[in-house]
Amino acid sequence: MVIGIAFSIGGGNLFTVTHYDSLFFYATLLLLCIIAYLFFAKHLLEKELPLLLLICFGTTFLFFFLAPWIIESKSLVQRELSNISISNNDKFVEKVEVMLEQEKLPYSVDVNKSRERFKEIRNINVVVVNKTTNEEIKKKDVDKLLGLTYGKDVRLKIFENSNERLLIDFVINIDKSVSYCEPYEICEYLGKDIK
């Protein structure tokens, strides 16, 4: 690092940025670790500390095989902590149901389908609504749906009246911007920009 900093003083082009995703970097790092480990082992043998050497070797060997499991467990815990509980999503669905009734929008909340879809995602509130009329989806109705104050990020799926065909699927951010919209053709027709 010191040599790299020295070469880069004055804007020189001798210093090159390390690419930490390259095989060469990891091979070099492994080689340096092995060399340091061998010097450490030699030092412990000279000092007549074979028990400490055995402990160090055992710990290294153990962590070498346990590291993938520890990393996977850590990601599972993080995923679980970021997940929303089913009861919290159910309360959120009830809140949206009340808002739809107050605004008199031609949509009804499908509680069962919301819970079913939520179990697939778990990291964002999910609300499935059915269009109560058989007419085409209207821009002003979608604008009203998107304009509701959800107070959280929400995945809003709109199905037709028969509950068979998905009309449109949104992810609405807390600031009421849309970060996901599918199918694109309908989103474009409705004038929804994805941010």
C-alpha positions, 0 to 999 in steps of 0.5 A: 500500500505504501509503495502504491501511495508513493507511486500515485503521488503527483498523479503518476500513472504507475499506480493501478487499482486492485481488482478485488474480484480477480482470480490473481488477487485471491491467489496472491492473498492465499499464497501470502496467508500460507507463507505467513502460516508456515512462518508462524508454525515454524516459530511455534515449533522452535519455541516448543509450543506444539499444543498452541500450533495444534489449536491454531491448526484445528481452528483454521481447519474448522473455520475453513469448512464452517465458513460457508455454513456461517455465511449462509446462516448469516444471510438467512438471519438477515433475510428473516429480520428484514421480513414483515410478519403475516399479522402486520401485512394483514393489518396493512391489508385491512387499512388499504381496504378501509381506504378503498371504501373511503375513496369509493374506488372500483376495487375490492381487497382480496384478503386471501390472495394478498396473504398467499402472495405475501408468503411468497415475497415476505420483505414488502407489504403485498395487497391484491385488489380486484377490479369490481367492474368489468370496464377497462382499467382507467388512468384516473382510478390508477392515479387514485390508487397510487396516490393513497397514503400507504405509509410504507413500500407496497406491492399492489397487484390488480386483478380483473373482476373474475380474479383470474387475470392479473391486470397490472402489478406495481411496487409503490415506494413510501414517497408514492413513486413507482419502482416497478410496473408490469406489464410495461405496455399498460404502464406506458398507456397509463403514463406511469414512469418507473423511478 
